[in-house]
Amino acid sequence: MKRQIRNIFYVLILFLMACSQQNQFPVLEGEYLAQTPPGEIPELFAPGIICTGMDDRDIAISPDGREIFYGVLEKPHYVLIWLKEVDGVWQSHKIAPFSGSYNDYEPQFSPDGNRVYFCSERPMEGKGDPKDADIWYVEREGESWGEPQNPGAPLNSELNEFYPSVTKDGTVYFTSHTMKICRSEFKNGKYCEPEILPNPINTRAEYNAFIDPDERYLIYTSHSWDHAAGRGDLFVAYRQDDDSWSVPRHLGHDINSNAIEMSPTVSSDGKYLFFSSMRTNEAHDPVQVKTYEELLTNFQKPQNKKLDIYWVDANILNQNISKE
C-alpha cells in the first residue's frame, strides 16, 4: 500500500513538473521579443507567446522597445496584457496594472512613451456597472503606471469612442460611434472639439486609424472601396501640403486577405507595420483528427478564425512616403 501511494506521489510530481515546463515563459533577449524580423509577406508575431489562439489584437510597443501591451478579447471581459523587458530579458505575461476589471482594449503609446492611451468601458467612478467606451490614459510612474484618467469632453462623449492614436503635439485621432475617423487637436492644455476627417478618408465605414506621429500618413480599415480583398481592408492616405489627404491606397493582397484586417500600428523605429487579422491557414490539412485532445490542441493555436497579430516590413509605407 505504501509503495502504491509513493508511486502515485511520484507520478503526481512528474505531472506537475511537466505542466510547469509546458507553461514556462521562454528566455527571450533582444528587441521585438527576439523574433526573426519579417519580410514583405506578413507573418504571425510571436506565435505561442502573443498569438495563442485567443482573440489577440491591438498591439502597442513602447518607443524604447522595452514594453509591449496588447489586448486579449475573451470573457469575462477584455483585458490588456503587459510584457516588459528587465535587465535585457523579457518577463512573462502580466495583466496590465490598470486593467482586469472592465472591458479594456486598443492600447497606444504616446510618441514620448510616457503615456498609454486605451479604450475602456469602465465607469467614471471606477466601480459599478460599465458604461460606453471612452478614451482613457495612464501616465508612467517609474517602472510602472499610474491610475487611469479620463480626459472628458469634448474628446469623449456620451457615446462610444474607439482606437486612440496620438501625434507628437498631442492631437488624438480616433473612431467615433458612427464609424468615422475623427481628429481632436490638443491646444493650451486642452483637447479641442473633434472634427470628422473629410473625404476621401471618410466615405462609408472607416475605423481603427493609426496616425504617424508627424501626421505624414494615416493607416486605417475601410469597407468602402470596390477593390477591397475582404470584409475590411487596410488603406493608407498621405497628408498633402495643403493639409488635405491623398486618395487612399489599398495596401495590397499580401497585406489584406479575404478576412478582416484592422488595428494597424507602426513601430517607433519605422521598421514594421503591425496589424490584426482573422485570416486562417487556408491550405487543407488531410490528416485526420483522431482524438479530442488533438482537437483541443489544434484549437489552442493561432489562425483559428479569431484575431491574431501580424507584422510585416514597413518598407511598403516608406517607399510611398518618399514619393509624396
C-alpha positions in Angstrom: 0.0 0.0 0.0 2.8 2.4 0.9 4.5 1.6 -2.4 1.3 2.4 -4.3 0.9 5.7 -2.5 4.6 6.5 -3.2 4.2 5.7 -6.9 1.1 7.9 -7.1 3.0 10.7 -5.4 5.9 10.4 -7.9 3.5 10.4 -10.8 1.8 13.5 -9.5 5.2 15.2 -9.1 6.2 14.4 -12.6 2.8 15.6 -13.9 3.2 18.9 -12.1 6.7 19.3 -13.4 5.6 18.7 -16.9 2.8 21.3 -16.6 5.3 23.8 -15.1 7.7 23.2 -18.0 4.8 23.5 -20.5 3.7 26.9 -19.1 7.2 28.2 -18.5 7.9 31.5 -20.3 10.9 31.2 -22.7 14.1 33.1 -22.2 13.9 35.9 -24.7 16.6 38.5 -25.1 16.5 41.3 -27.7 14.1 43.6 -29.4 10.6 42.5 -30.5 10.7 39.5 -28.2 13.7 38.2 -30.0 11.6 37.3 -33.0 13.1 36.9 -36.5 12.1 40.0 -38.5 9.6 39.6 -41.3 10.0 40.4 -44.9 7.4 41.8 -47.3 4.9 39.0 -46.6 3.0 39.3 -43.2 3.9 36.8 -40.5 2.4 36.0 -37.1 4.1 38.0 -34.4 5.5 35.8 -31.6 3.3 32.7 -32.2 2.7 30.8 -28.9 3.7 33.9 -26.9 1.4 36.6 -28.2 -0.6 34.8 -30.8 -2.0 31.9 -28.8 -5.4 31.0 -30.3 -7.3 33.5 -28.2 -8.6 36.8 -29.6 -5.2 38.6 -29.6 -5.2 42.1 -31.1 -4.2 45.8 -30.8 -0.5 45.8 -30.1 1.4 48.8 -28.7 5.2 48.8 -28.4 7.0 51.5 -26.4 9.4 53.8 -28.3 12.4 52.3 -26.5 11.1 48.8 -27.4 11.1 47.5 -23.7 7.4 47.2 -23.2 4.5 45.7 -25.0 0.8 46.0 -24.4 -1.8 44.1 -26.3 -5.4 43.1 -25.9 -7.0 39.7 -25.2 -10.7 40.0 -26.0 -12.1 37.0 -24.2 -14.7 36.5 -21.4 -15.3 37.5 -18.7 -14.1 40.9 -20.0 -11.4 42.2 -22.4 -8.0 42.8 -20.7 -4.7 44.4 -21.6 -1.6 42.2 -21.3 1.7 43.7 -20.3 5.1 42.3 -21.3 8.3 44.1 -20.1 12.0 43.7 -20.6 14.0 43.7 -17.3 17.8 43.6 -17.5 17.7 42.6 -21.1 15.3 39.7 -20.6 11.6 39.7 -21.4 9.4 38.8 -18.4 6.3 36.7 -18.6 2.8 38.0 -19.3 1.0 40.1 -16.7 -2.4 41.7 -16.7 -1.7 45.4 -17.1 -1.7 47.1 -13.6 -4.6 49.3 -14.7 -6.7 46.6 -16.4 -8.6 43.4 -15.5 -12.0 44.6 -14.1 -13.8 46.1 -17.2 -13.5 45.8 -20.9 -10.2 47.4 -21.8 -8.7 47.4 -25.3 -6.9 49.2 -28.1 -3.7 50.5 -26.3 -1.4 53.0 -27.9 1.8 54.7 -26.6 2.3 58.4 -26.8 5.3 59.2 -29.0 7.4 60.0 -26.0 6.5 56.8 -24.3 5.2 58.4 -21.1 1.5 57.7 -21.6 -0.5 54.7 -22.7 -3.9 55.6 -24.2 -6.6 52.9 -24.4 -10.3 52.4 -24.6 -12.3 51.3 -21.7 -15.9 50.7 -20.7 -15.2 51.3 -17.0 -17.4 53.8 -15.1 -16.1 57.2 -14.3 -16.0 56.3 -10.5 -14.0 53.2 -11.1 -16.7 50.8 -9.7 -20.2 49.8 -10.6 -21.8 49.0 -14.0 -19.8 49.5 -17.2 -20.6 52.5 -19.4 -20.0 53.4 -23.1 -16.4 53.2 -24.4 -14.2 56.2 -23.7 -10.6 57.1 -24.3 -8.5 56.8 -21.2 -4.8 57.1 -20.5 -2.3 56.3 -17.8 1.0 58.0 -17.1 4.3 56.4 -16.4 5.3 56.2 -12.8 8.8 54.9 -12.5 8.8 51.3 -13.7 5.0 51.0 -13.6 1.9 53.0 -14.5 -0.4 55.3 -12.6 -4.2 55.4 -12.2 -6.4 55.6 -15.4 -7.5 59.1 -16.3 -10.5 60.1 -18.4 -9.9 63.4 -20.4 -13.6 64.0 -20.5 -15.4 66.2 -23.0 -15.0 67.2 -25.8 -12.7 64.3 -26.6 -15.1 61.8 -25.0 -18.9 62.0 -25.4 -21.9 60.1 -24.0 -21.4 57.6 -26.9 -18.5 55.4 -27.9 -15.0 56.5 -28.8 -12.5 53.9 -30.1 -8.9 53.4 -31.1 -6.9 56.5 -30.0 -3.7 57.3 -31.9 -1.6 60.3 -30.8 0.8 62.7 -32.6 3.8 64.4 -31.2 1.9 67.6 -30.5 -0.8 65.6 -28.6 -3.5 65.6 -31.3 -5.7 62.5 -30.9 -7.1 60.6 -33.9 -9.9 58.2 -33.0 -13.0 56.4 -34.3 -16.5 57.8 -33.5 -19.6 55.7 -32.7 -20.7 56.4 -36.3 -17.6 54.6 -37.7 -15.9 57.8 -38.8 -12.3 58.8 -38.2 -12.0 62.0 -36.2 -9.3 64.3 -35.0 -9.1 66.3 -31.8 -6.2 68.8 -31.6 -4.5 69.5 -28.2 -4.1 73.2 -27.6 -3.3 75.2 -24.5 -3.5 72.1 -22.4 -7.0 71.1 -23.6 -8.5 68.9 -26.3 -10.5 70.8 -29.0 -13.8 69.9 -30.4 -13.3 66.8 -32.6 -13.6 67.2 -36.3 -14.5 64.4 -38.7 -11.9 63.9 -41.4 -13.2 64.8 -44.8 -13.4 62.8 -48.0 -11.6 60.8 -49.3 -10.9 59.4 -45.8 -14.4 59.0 -44.5 -16.7 57.6 -47.2 -18.9 54.9 -45.7 -17.4 52.9 -42.8 -13.8 53.6 -41.6 -12.2 52.9 -38.3 -9.1 52.0 -36.2 -6.8 54.6 -37.7 -3.1 54.8 -36.9 -1.6 58.3 -37.4 2.0 58.8 -38.0 3.4 60.9 -35.1 4.4 63.6 -37.6 1.0 63.3 -39.3 2.6 62.3 -42.6 0.2 59.4 -43.2 -2.8 57.6 -41.9 -3.4 53.8 -42.0 -6.9 52.5 -41.3 -9.6 49.9 -42.1 -12.2 50.7 -44.7 -15.1 48.7 -46.2 -15.9 51.3 -48.8 -13.7 50.6 -51.9 -14.6 48.2 -54.7 -11.2 46.7 -55.0 -11.0 45.5 -51.3 -9.9 42.0 -50.7 -12.1 41.0 -47.8 -14.5 42.1 -45.0 -12.4 45.1 -44.1 -9.0 46.1 -45.5 -6.1 48.3 -44.6 -5.6 51.5 -46.6 -3.0 54.3 -46.4 -3.5 58.0 -47.1 -0.9 60.7 -47.1 -1.1 64.3 -45.8 -0.7 66.9 -48.6 1.0 70.3 -48.4 -2.4 72.0 -48.1 -3.4 69.7 -45.2 -5.8 67.7 -47.4 -5.4 63.9 -47.8 -4.4 61.9 -50.8 -6.7 59.3 -52.3 -6.4 56.2 -50.0 -4.3 53.4 -51.4 -5.1 49.8 -50.8 -2.2 48.0 -49.1 -2.4 45.1 -51.5 -3.4 41.4 -51.3 -0.3 40.3 -49.4 -1.4 42.6 -46.5 -5.1 42.2 -47.0 -6.8 38.8 -47.1 -10.4 37.7 -47.6 -10.9 38.1 -43.8 -10.8 41.3 -41.8 -7.6 43.4 -41.3 -7.7 46.0 -38.6 -5.8 47.8 -35.7 -2.7 48.9 -37.6 0.3 50.5 -35.9 3.9 51.2 -37.0 6.8 50.7 -34.7 8.6 53.8 -33.5 11.7 52.9 -35.4 9.6 52.9 -38.6 10.7 49.3 -39.5 7.5 47.3 -39.0 3.8 47.5 -39.6 1.7 45.6 -37.1 -2.0 44.7 -37.6 -4.6 42.3 -36.5 -6.3 39.8 -38.8 -8.7 36.9 -38.8 -7.0 35.2 -41.7 -6.5 31.4 -41.4 -4.1 28.9 -42.9 -6.3 28.2 -46.0 -4.4 25.0 -47.0 -6.5 22.0 -46.3 -4.8 19.5 -43.9 -5.9 16.0 -45.0 -4.6 14.4 -41.8 -7.5 13.0 -39.8 -8.1 14.4 -36.3 -8.3 11.3 -34.2 -8.7 12.4 -30.6 -10.5 15.1 -28.6 -7.1 16.1 -27.0 -5.7 16.7 -30.5 -8.8 18.8 -31.4 -8.2 20.9 -28.3 -4.5 21.3 -29.2 -5.4 22.5 -32.7 -8.0 24.9 -31.4 -5.4 26.5 -29.0 -3.3 27.7 -31.9 -3.4 30.9 -33.9 -5.2 31.2 -37.2 -8.3 29.5 -35.8 -10.6 32.3 -37.1 -10.0 34.5 -34.1 -7.9 37.6 -34.3 -4.1 37.3 -34.4 -1.4 39.9 -34.6 0.8 40.1 -37.7 3.9 42.1 -38.6 5.5 43.0 -41.9 8.3 45.1 -43.2 7.1 48.7 -43.3 9.1 49.5 -46.4 5.8 49.3 -48.2 5.0 52.6 -46.4 8.4 54.2 -46.5 8.7 53.9 -50.3 5.4 55.8 -50.7 6.3 58.4 -48.2 9.4 59.3 -50.1 7.4 59.8 -53.3 5.0 62.2 -51.7 
